[in-house]
């Protein structure tokens, strides 16, 4: 196991990360925030809500709201009701979150292989994608046999209203 050298210092001081690279001139932390012995803030310095509040609030039209309900085979609440207002506001917040995530610059970032860390905290052996595909496919086909209605390899779900 590779271990980085440990130095008891504050983040704004010169810190050796490895024998190849040194971080210098890291800006000082705001002195009005209390930190622990390692220089980590005791209270959060920002929140997701504060970050998202800087983005413009999207406006979800009534037709889009209705279309989303039709696509999910749900009946939308009546326009003007408190339930309609609440649900529309929640959907607008979700759209705002998605738009904020889409703005993140991921250029040069390599995807991480998280398979060993998924689950209950125990590392699992990574398996090749081909064996996963076969087992998922055969499992899906087995479940498809129990459906009351299918078309080709798809489940058929009855909607409450016709288009």
N, C-alpha and C positions, 0 to 999 in steps of 0.2 A: 504494500500500500504506500502510495506517495504522500508525504506530508509536507506542507508548506512550513517554512520557518516562522516561528511565532515571536512577535515583538510586542511588548506592552507599550503601546503608544496610542495617541489619538489620531483619528482619521485625517486631520489636516496636516499632520507631520509627514515627512518622507517615510514611506513604508515600502519595504521590500516584499514584492509578491512572489518573485522567483529569482533565480540567479541570472535570468535573462532580461527581466523587465523591472523597472522601478517607477512607481507613480510619484510624481512631484507636483507641487503647486496645487494641491487639491484645495478648493476654497474652504475657509473656516466655517464651522457650524455656527448658526446664530446663537450667540451667548445667552439669549433670554430663555432658551430651551434647556431644561435640566437633562443631564446625561448620566449614564452609569459609569463604572470604572473603565469600561472599554470604549467609551465615547458614543455609545448608542443612545438615542433619545428615549426618555422614559415614557413619553406620551407621543402618539402619532403626530407627524407634522403636516399630514394631508389626509384627505379621505376621497373615496370614489365619488361620493355625492358632490364634494366641493369641486373636483375635477370636471365632472359632467355638467355642473352648473355653468361652466364657461362655454359650453357648446350651445348653439341655437336650438330651440325646441322645435321639432318637426310638427307639422300640422297634418293629421290624418283625416282625409276627406270622408264624408259619409258614404260615398260609393266604394272607396277602398275598404272601409270598415265592414260594409256589407259583403264585399267580395271575399274578404278573409274568412268571414263566417260561412259563406257558401262553400269555399274550398275545403273547410274543415268539417262540413256537413253539420253545422250548428245553426241554430236560430238566433239571430241577433236580438238584443233587447230593444224595446221601443225607443225611438229617438226622443230625447228630452227627459228621460227618466234618470234618477240618480245612478242606477246600475249601468246605463249606457255611458254616462259621463265618466264614471269611475273606470270602466273597462277601456274606454277610449284613451283616457289619461295614462293608464298602465301600458297600453300598446304603444303610445307615443314615447314613453320613457324607454321601452325596449328598443324601439327604432333608434332613439338617440344613442343608446349604449352601443348598438351594432354599428352605427355610423362612426362613433368615436373609435371603436376597435378597428374599423376599416382604415382610419387615418394613421394608424401606427406604422412607422417606417420599419419594415422588416428586411430591408435590403442588406445582404451580406450575413444574415442570421441563418445559421444552419438548424434544421429541425432536430430536436432531441429525440432519442429513442427512449420512450418512457415505459416500454413494456415491462422491464424488470421491476418497476416501482408501482405498477397498478395492482389494486387489490387490497388486501388486509395488512399491508406493510411488509410482507415477506417478499423477498426477491424470488422471481420465478424465472425458469429457463425460457429464453426466447426461442420461439419455434418459427420455422420458415413460413412464409405467407402462403405457399402452395398447399401445405397440409391444413392450414386454417381455412382456406377457401373451400377445400373439399368437404371438411367436416361441417362448415356453416351451410354449404349448399345442400348436403344430404339431410342435415337437420331441418332446414327450411322446407324441403320437399316432404319430409315426414309430417311436419306440422300442417302443411297445405292439404294433406289428405283428410284432416279432421274438419276443414271448413265446410259450411253448409253450401256456399256458392263460390265457384272459382271460374276465371276465364284465363285460359292458357296457364301461366304460372303466377297469377295474381289473385288475391282475395277480392271478392265483390262485396261491398258494403252498401246496404240500402240507406239512402238519404231520406230525411223526413219530408222533403218537398222536391218536386220536379223542377228542372230548369226550364 
